[in-house]
Amino acid sequence: MKLIVGLGNPGDIYSDSRHNIGFSVIKALCAAQKAALKRDSGTFSLSAKFKVGGHSVIAAMPMTFMNLSGNAVKALLRKHKIDLKDLLIILDDLDLDLGRLRIRPDGSSGGHRGLASIIDSVASSGFARLRVGIGRPPRGIEPSEYVLMPFLKKEKKEVKDALEIAAECSQSWVREGLKETMNNFNTRSKCNE
């Protein structure tokens, strides 16, 4: 069993924000798999189950708010008896250009509070993460304000393409494994190239 968790904040006010791109990838992945997200009791999450290349997959969106994502991830791992080696976290990244993807086997939180919460809750940074670039804020806008802003109209096409590629990347991680997926997706300079 593989667990793919997209990070974001619950509620309509945040639904199209840059910080919620992890949720958007999970929705794109579930749409591609024709799987419906439902409340997953005892996990503080919505989740969907489906198969990719013969592997059982749970795709989830924590409903705990970003800074408490670790509570939901820990509950999901425990309930579904999933090892950290079978966990992929999808999150936004300010330091990557819009639409750029980077999948890694482990590492620090890089200042991302949702990822920091997960590292604290599971007492390890040894799990895969897929970072989806949202770009740097324009001069005069604080990062904490920028991540809660919606994407601009002129960015929508690039974001849509990034969501599709990130959903493909997630499925590749399940089918092909991390190393092959890193080779195939980290070499793309942008999702639409």
TAPEQUI-V317778 format. One record per residue. N is the residue number from 1. PHI is phi in whole degrees, 0 to 359 (999 if undefined). OMEGA is omega as a letter, one per 30 degrees, with the letter a starting at -180 (* if undefined). Layout:
n->{N,N}
phi->{PHI,PHI}
omega->{OMEGA,OMEGA}
This chain:
n->{1,2,3,4,5,6,7,8,9,10,11,12,13,14,15,16,17,18,19,20,21,22,23,24,25,26,27,28,29,30,31,32,33,34,35,36,37,38,39,40,41,42,43,44,45,46,47,48,49,50,51,52,53,54,55,56,57,58,59,60,61,62,63,64,65,66,67,68,69,70,71,72,73,74,75,76,77,78,79,80,81,82,83,84,85,86,87,88,89,90,91,92,93,94,95,96,97,98,99,100,101,102,103,104,105,106,107,108,109,110,111,112,113,114,115,116,117,118,119,120,121,122,123,124,125,126,127,128,129,130,131,132,133,134,135,136,137,138,139,140,141,142,143,144,145,146,147,148,149,150,151,152,153,154,155,156,157,158,159,160,161,162,163,164,165,166,167,168,169,170,171,172,173,174,175,176,177,178,179,180,181,182,183,184,185,186,187,188,189,190,191,192,193}
phi->{999,248,238,244,240,262,266,179,243,287,107,299,299,257,303,255,283,299,295,265,296,298,300,297,294,300,297,295,296,294,296,296,267,52,245,261,282,223,301,252,304,79,239,59,219,260,213,222,244,198,244,228,54,84,264,283,229,245,253,223,233,297,255,265,78,311,290,242,304,300,300,290,297,299,294,297,300,292,299,264,53,249,279,302,294,253,248,234,256,247,213,280,220,292,271,252,303,308,88,280,244,213,251,223,282,186,133,280,285,62,87,278,292,295,294,299,298,293,303,296,291,264,55,195,250,273,215,288,218,248,265,245,293,243,81,273,291,296,307,93,248,291,306,296,279,299,294,267,275,286,291,287,304,289,266,302,297,296,294,302,298,297,296,295,292,295,295,298,300,298,292,297,303,291,284,261,93,292,299,297,294,301,299,278,256,285,280,286,288,213,296,260,259}
omega->{l,l,l,a,l,a,l,l,l,l,a,a,a,a,a,a,l,a,a,a,l,l,a,l,l,l,l,l,l,l,l,a,a,a,a,l,l,l,a,a,l,a,a,a,l,l,l,l,l,l,l,l,l,l,l,a,l,l,a,l,l,l,a,a,a,a,l,a,a,l,a,a,l,l,l,l,a,a,a,l,a,l,l,a,a,a,l,l,l,a,l,l,l,a,l,l,l,l,l,a,l,l,a,a,a,l,a,l,a,l,l,a,l,l,l,l,l,l,l,a,a,l,l,l,a,l,a,l,l,l,l,a,l,l,a,l,l,l,l,l,a,l,a,l,a,a,l,l,l,l,l,a,a,l,a,a,a,l,l,l,a,l,l,a,l,l,l,l,l,l,l,l,l,a,a,a,a,a,l,l,l,a,a,a,a,a,l,a,l,a,a,l,*}
